[in-house]
Amino acid sequence: MNLAELHYVGKLLMECASSGMQMLGGKHLSATELIVAESLVVLGPATIGDIARRTGFVQSRISTVVADMHGRGIVHVRADDRDRRRTIVEISASSMDDVARVSMEDAAPAVATWFPDATTEQLDHLLAALGSALASLGELPEGRQLVRQPVPAVT
């Protein structure tokens, strides 16, 4: 696999996760909003730049999404006490449980829809490999574990 292919796989995996999050709903958030909100669940209060680095979106996109989410009461924003030019974003208490639930849903059903010709065994191997890659990268937040549920049979 070359770097271009790796980048493409990463993009497709993000789209797969986003589509799974949209299917689950949760306060009528777009896929981008769910990704931003999930980042805030993991990071806690964070700057626009922190969220951009975690999500891979540009800062201007994050700023636009955060402004919309703030207008609907999903997040709270405030100026950084140490640097008034920076904005600190925090998920609202009323949104925290919904977003945490959506982000912790099993990925298997979403992955199965993106790989309709894969067997259950192939899907299990794919998800196990992705879980191993994530664990190797050290991206699992403290106290969180990958939860694997049986993959539904693909017919």
Backbone as CSV, one residue per row, in Angstrom:
resi,resn,N_x,N_y,N_z,CA_x,CA_y,CA_z,C_x,C_y,C_z
1,MET,0.857,-1.177,0.000,0.000,0.000,0.000,0.896,1.231,0.000
2,ASN,0.600,2.178,-0.877,1.370,3.416,-0.888,0.642,4.477,-0.053
3,LEU,1.274,5.632,0.102,0.707,6.672,0.955,-0.606,7.223,0.409
4,ALA,-0.730,7.321,-0.892,-1.987,7.804,-1.475,-3.127,6.834,-1.155
5,GLU,-2.848,5.541,-1.259,-3.870,4.541,-0.932,-4.216,4.578,0.558
6,LEU,-3.198,4.734,1.393,-3.439,4.835,2.834,-4.333,6.036,3.148
7,HIS,-4.056,7.163,2.515,-4.873,8.357,2.715,-6.311,8.105,2.277
8,TYR,-6.483,7.456,1.136,-7.820,7.163,0.624,-8.583,6.229,1.564
9,VAL,-7.901,5.209,2.076,-8.539,4.296,3.032,-8.982,5.065,4.271
10,GLY,-8.112,5.946,4.765,-8.468,6.755,5.929,-9.694,7.615,5.678
11,LYS,-9.750,8.218,4.504,-10.906,9.047,4.136,-12.182,8.202,4.091
12,LEU,-12.093,7.036,3.486,-13.267,6.166,3.410,-13.702,5.693,4.795
13,LEU,-12.742,5.393,5.665,-13.101,4.982,7.019,-13.793,6.110,7.775
14,MET,-13.340,7.350,7.564,-14.023,8.486,8.193,-15.451,8.610,7.682
15,GLU,-15.636,8.418,6.375,-16.980,8.492,5.802,-17.856,7.362,6.334
16,CYS,-17.270,6.181,6.484,-17.998,5.035,7.025,-18.473,5.339,8.444
17,ALA,-17.564,5.844,9.282,-17.929,6.170,10.660,-18.978,7.280,10.703
18,SER,-18.805,8.278,9.866,-19.761,9.389,9.836,-21.145,8.914,9.427
19,SER,-21.199,8.036,8.439,-22.507,7.536,8.004,-23.145,6.707,9.111
20,GLY,-22.343,5.944,9.839,-22.873,5.179,10.968,-23.404,6.080,12.056
21,MET,-22.703,7.183,12.306,-23.158,8.133,13.320,-24.447,8.803,12.895
22,GLN,-24.558,9.122,11.615,-25.782,9.746,11.125,-26.951,8.786,11.233
23,MET,-26.710,7.510,10.967,-27.785,6.520,11.048,-28.310,6.418,12.474
24,LEU,-27.452,6.679,13.444,-27.861,6.565,14.839,-28.578,7.802,15.341
25,GLY,-28.454,8.888,14.599,-29.107,10.121,14.996,-28.423,10.752,16.180
26,GLY,-29.179,11.439,16.993,-28.623,12.102,18.150,-28.713,13.608,17.985
27,LYS,-29.777,14.183,18.466,-29.982,15.625,18.445,-29.878,16.222,17.040
28,HIS,-30.158,15.457,16.036,-30.188,15.933,14.651,-28.891,16.641,14.264
29,LEU,-27.780,16.010,14.556,-26.487,16.567,14.202,-26.024,16.020,12.855
30,SER,-25.340,16.859,12.103,-24.725,16.389,10.861,-23.536,15.512,11.221
31,ALA,-22.992,14.835,10.224,-21.828,13.974,10.464,-20.666,14.792,11.010
32,THR,-20.430,15.964,10.454,-19.329,16.812,10.920,-19.566,17.249,12.354
33,GLU,-20.786,17.627,12.665,-21.098,18.048,14.034,-20.893,16.901,15.020
34,LEU,-21.285,15.688,14.628,-21.074,14.546,15.508,-19.585,14.277,15.737
35,ILE,-18.783,14.439,14.700,-17.344,14.229,14.843,-16.746,15.289,15.767
36,VAL,-17.170,16.525,15.625,-16.695,17.594,16.511,-17.144,17.325,17.944
37,ALA,-18.407,16.965,18.114,-18.927,16.698,19.449,-18.222,15.508,20.099
38,GLU,-17.981,14.452,19.314,-17.276,13.290,19.850,-15.865,13.670,20.276
39,SER,-15.228,14.540,19.516,-13.893,15.010,19.881,-13.921,15.738,21.222
40,LEU,-14.971,16.502,21.453,-15.091,17.216,22.724,-15.363,16.265,23.889
41,VAL,-16.062,15.168,23.626,-16.268,14.158,24.671,-14.923,13.569,25.065
42,VAL,-14.066,13.299,24.076,-12.757,12.695,24.324,-11.783,13.709,24.918
43,LEU,-11.713,14.906,24.314,-10.723,15.899,24.708,-11.118,16.700,25.943
44,GLY,-12.417,16.835,26.173,-12.875,17.805,27.166,-12.836,19.177,26.521
45,PRO,-12.888,20.244,27.316,-12.822,21.584,26.723,-11.567,21.720,25.852
46,ALA,-11.744,22.245,24.645,-10.639,22.294,23.691,-10.735,23.545,22.833
47,THR,-9.601,23.931,22.277,-9.586,25.071,21.361,-10.034,24.609,19.974
48,ILE,-10.360,25.571,19.146,-10.715,25.278,17.761,-9.566,24.517,17.091
49,GLY,-8.330,24.950,17.350,-7.154,24.290,16.770,-7.014,22.849,17.227
50,ASP,-7.268,22.590,18.522,-7.210,21.216,19.044,-8.226,20.329,18.327
51,ILE,-9.430,20.846,18.163,-10.486,20.078,17.497,-10.106,19.837,16.034
52,ALA,-9.553,20.842,15.382,-9.147,20.705,13.982,-8.078,19.625,13.850
53,ARG,-7.099,19.619,14.742,-6.050,18.597,14.680,-6.619,17.201,14.884
54,ARG,-7.545,17.041,15.808,-8.104,15.717,16.076,-8.994,15.229,14.937
55,THR,-9.764,16.139,14.340,-10.734,15.732,13.314,-10.171,15.721,11.902
56,GLY,-9.130,16.498,11.669,-8.596,16.608,10.315,-9.280,17.673,9.483
57,PHE,-10.253,18.371,10.055,-10.907,19.469,9.346,-10.093,20.751,9.527
58,VAL,-10.209,21.666,8.583,-9.512,22.943,8.711,-10.188,23.787,9.792
59,GLN,-9.403,24.716,10.376,-9.926,25.510,11.487,-11.143,26.335,11.102
60,SER,-11.172,26.844,9.875,-12.329,27.652,9.470,-13.603,26.815,9.457
61,ARG,-13.495,25.551,9.048,-14.668,24.652,9.056,-15.113,24.392,10.485
62,ILE,-14.152,24.129,11.372,-14.481,23.887,12.781,-15.151,25.120,13.377
63,SER,-14.627,26.305,13.084,-15.223,27.533,13.611,-16.670,27.692,13.173
64,THR,-16.941,27.401,11.907,-18.301,27.509,11.379,-19.230,26.503,12.052
65,VAL,-18.767,25.263,12.173,-19.576,24.204,12.789,-19.836,24.526,14.263
66,VAL,-18.793,24.961,14.967,-18.936,25.290,16.390,-19.914,26.447,16.578
67,ALA,-19.852,27.453,15.720,-20.783,28.584,15.834,-22.225,28.116,15.691
68,ASP,-22.467,27.226,14.732,-23.821,26.700,14.538,-24.252,25.863,15.744
69,MET,-23.354,25.007,16.225,-23.670,24.171,17.384,-23.919,25.030,18.632
70,HIS,-23.148,26.098,18.775,-23.326,27.010,19.908,-24.706,27.675,19.838
71,GLY,-25.092,28.076,18.637,-26.397,28.705,18.459,-27.555,27.799,18.827
72,ARG,-27.346,26.488,18.768,-28.388,25.519,19.112,-28.215,24.952,20.519
73,GLY,-27.231,25.463,21.266,-27.043,25.034,22.650,-26.344,23.693,22.818
74,ILE,-25.713,23.195,21.765,-25.041,21.897,21.840,-23.668,22.039,22.491
75,VAL,-23.009,23.178,22.238,-21.712,23.464,22.860,-21.760,24.854,23.479
76,HIS,-20.826,25.076,24.399,-20.614,26.399,24.988,-19.245,26.881,24.518
77,VAL,-19.119,28.170,24.286,-17.838,28.733,23.886,-17.481,29.876,24.830
78,ARG,-16.160,30.048,25.006,-15.671,31.165,25.816,-14.258,31.497,25.346
79,ALA,-13.836,32.684,25.645,-12.468,33.079,25.303,-11.509,32.376,26.257
80,ASP,-10.346,32.015,25.749,-9.289,31.404,26.557,-8.741,32.477,27.504
81,ASP,-8.712,32.191,28.800,-8.217,33.155,29.783,-6.753,33.524,29.545
82,ARG,-5.963,32.590,29.018,-4.534,32.835,28.791,-4.264,33.562,27.482
83,ASP,-5.155,33.401,26.511,-4.977,34.042,25.207,-6.365,34.357,24.663
84,ARG,-6.806,35.572,24.845,-8.178,35.977,24.509,-8.511,35.820,23.022
85,ARG,-7.498,35.609,22.184,-7.758,35.411,20.750,-8.255,34.000,20.470
86,ARG,-8.002,33.080,21.398,-8.393,31.679,21.198,-9.744,31.411,21.833
87,THR,-10.496,30.525,21.210,-11.814,30.147,21.702,-11.748,28.746,22.301
88,ILE,-12.298,28.604,23.499,-12.418,27.301,24.152,-13.848,26.809,23.929
89,VAL,-13.959,25.567,23.486,-15.261,24.971,23.187,-15.476,23.813,24.157
90,GLU,-16.693,23.713,24.687,-17.042,22.621,25.604,-18.434,22.125,25.254
91,ILE,-18.588,20.818,25.259,-19.903,20.256,24.961,-20.842,20.537,26.132
92,SER,-22.097,20.856,25.837,-23.054,21.144,26.901,-23.416,19.856,27.638
93,ALA,-23.758,20.002,28.896,-24.122,18.839,29.710,-25.308,18.099,29.104
94,SER,-26.241,18.831,28.515,-27.431,18.187,27.948,-27.107,17.354,26.710
95,SER,-25.997,17.624,26.051,-25.614,16.875,24.850,-24.617,15.765,25.130
96,MET,-23.930,15.823,26.258,-22.833,14.906,26.562,-23.248,13.438,26.476
97,ASP,-24.328,13.040,27.128,-24.725,11.637,27.146,-25.091,11.123,25.758
98,ASP,-25.832,11.920,25.001,-26.228,11.489,23.652,-25.018,11.280,22.761
99,VAL,-24.094,12.210,22.799,-22.908,12.116,21.942,-22.020,10.964,22.383
100,ALA,-21.851,10.793,23.682,-21.038,9.682,24.185,-21.646,8.347,23.765
101,ARG,-22.956,8.231,23.822,-23.633,6.994,23.418,-23.410,6.712,21.936
102,VAL,-23.603,7.725,21.106,-23.444,7.541,19.666,-22.008,7.158,19.326
103,SER,-21.034,7.824,19.939,-19.638,7.561,19.591,-19.172,6.188,20.056
104,MET,-19.838,5.602,21.042,-19.437,4.291,21.560,-20.211,3.132,20.932
105,GLU,-21.107,3.421,20.004,-21.833,2.350,19.327,-20.861,1.458,18.560
106,ASP,-21.194,0.202,18.437,-20.362,-0.753,17.712,-20.275,-0.348,16.243
107,ALA,-19.081,-0.413,15.688,-18.843,-0.015,14.301,-19.230,-1.089,13.291
108,ALA,-19.422,-2.314,13.748,-19.646,-3.432,12.826,-20.804,-3.202,11.848
109,PRO,-21.974,-2.748,12.279,-23.055,-2.554,11.309,-22.709,-1.526,10.223
110,ALA,-22.044,-0.442,10.601,-21.668,0.566,9.605,-20.637,-0.003,8.634
111,VAL,-19.654,-0.728,9.151,-18.624,-1.316,8.297,-19.259,-2.343,7.358
112,ALA,-20.190,-3.117,7.863,-20.846,-4.134,7.036,-21.587,-3.504,5.859
113,THR,-22.170,-2.322,6.050,-22.872,-1.672,4.948,-21.898,-1.148,3.896
114,TRP,-20.670,-0.832,4.298,-19.668,-0.330,3.360,-18.940,-1.455,2.641
115,PHE,-19.008,-2.658,3.186,-18.359,-3.820,2.575,-19.416,-4.922,2.414
116,PRO,-20.408,-4.710,1.553,-21.534,-5.639,1.465,-21.162,-7.040,0.981
117,ASP,-20.061,-7.187,0.276,-19.663,-8.502,-0.223,-18.750,-9.256,0.738
118,ALA,-18.367,-8.632,1.840,-17.464,-9.276,2.799,-18.219,-10.301,3.630
119,THR,-17.535,-11.375,3.947,-18.117,-12.379,4.842,-18.000,-11.879,6.280
120,THR,-18.716,-12.528,7.175,-18.628,-12.183,8.589,-17.198,-12.335,9.081
121,GLU,-16.521,-13.371,8.637,-15.126,-13.585,9.052,-14.224,-12.457,8.541
122,GLN,-14.427,-12.040,7.299,-13.626,-10.941,6.756,-13.875,-9.642,7.525
123,LEU,-15.133,-9.387,7.859,-15.454,-8.183,8.628,-14.820,-8.243,10.011
124,ASP,-14.871,-9.400,10.647,-14.235,-9.554,11.957,-12.741,-9.285,11.874
125,HIS,-12.079,-9.818,10.839,-10.639,-9.599,10.657,-10.339,-8.113,10.412
126,LEU,-11.148,-7.479,9.577,-10.958,-6.065,9.283,-11.081,-5.221,10.547
127,LEU,-12.145,-5.464,11.308,-12.356,-4.695,12.534,-11.264,-4.979,13.566
128,ALA,-10.813,-6.219,13.648,-9.732,-6.552,14.575,-8.446,-5.832,14.166
129,ALA,-8.159,-5.807,12.860,-6.954,-5.125,12.376,-7.035,-3.622,12.644
130,LEU,-8.190,-3.041,12.429,-8.363,-1.617,12.705,-8.217,-1.332,14.198
131,GLY,-8.765,-2.206,15.024,-8.621,-2.050,16.469,-7.170,-2.149,16.907
132,SER,-6.443,-3.086,16.332,-5.016,-3.234,16.650,-4.234,-2.001,16.212
133,ALA,-4.557,-1.484,15.022,-3.877,-0.284,14.538,-4.146,0.895,15.465
134,LEU,-5.376,1.056,15.887,-5.725,2.149,16.786,-4.993,2.017,18.112
135,ALA,-4.989,0.822,18.672,-4.297,0.599,19.943,-2.799,0.872,19.797
136,SER,-2.213,0.489,18.677,-0.788,0.726,18.444,-0.468,2.213,18.340
137,LEU,-1.412,2.975,17.825,-1.206,4.415,17.689,-1.391,5.148,19.016
138,GLY,-1.938,4.460,20.009,-2.128,5.081,21.315,-3.255,6.085,21.337
139,GLU,-4.244,5.935,20.459,-5.321,6.904,20.378,-6.505,6.601,21.296
140,LEU,-6.470,5.487,21.991,-7.589,5.194,22.876,-7.471,6.043,24.138
141,PRO,-8.473,6.857,24.420,-8.438,7.670,25.635,-8.414,6.782,26.879
142,GLU,-7.843,7.297,27.930,-7.751,6.579,29.197,-9.120,6.048,29.611
143,GLY,-9.170,4.793,29.948,-10.397,4.190,30.445,-11.343,3.690,29.373
144,ARG,-11.037,3.925,28.089,-11.914,3.447,27.019,-11.306,2.220,26.386
145,GLN,-12.146,1.294,26.010,-11.698,0.076,25.363,-12.496,-0.115,24.078
146,LEU,-11.884,-0.827,23.139,-12.632,-1.195,21.947,-13.622,-2.275,22.344
147,VAL,-14.869,-2.067,22.023,-15.904,-3.036,22.352,-16.300,-3.730,21.070
148,ARG,-16.077,-5.021,20.994,-16.425,-5.790,19.811,-17.664,-6.610,20.093
149,GLN,-18.659,-6.382,19.291,-19.865,-7.166,19.362,-19.879,-8.064,18.122
150,PRO,-20.588,-9.180,18.168,-20.631,-10.050,16.976,-21.170,-9.273,15.770
151,VAL,-20.564,-9.514,14.637,-21.016,-8.879,13.395,-22.231,-9.634,12.889
152,PRO,-23.298,-8.906,12.519,-24.467,-9.591,11.996,-24.119,-10.319,10.703
153,ALA,-24.753,-11.445,10.487,-24.506,-12.222,9.272,-24.844,-11.395,8.054
154,VAL,-23.984,-11.434,7.063,-24.201,-10.723,5.812,-24.754,-11.729,4.819
155,THR,-25.902,-11.406,4.252,-26.510,-12.330,3.290,-26.462,-11.784,1.905
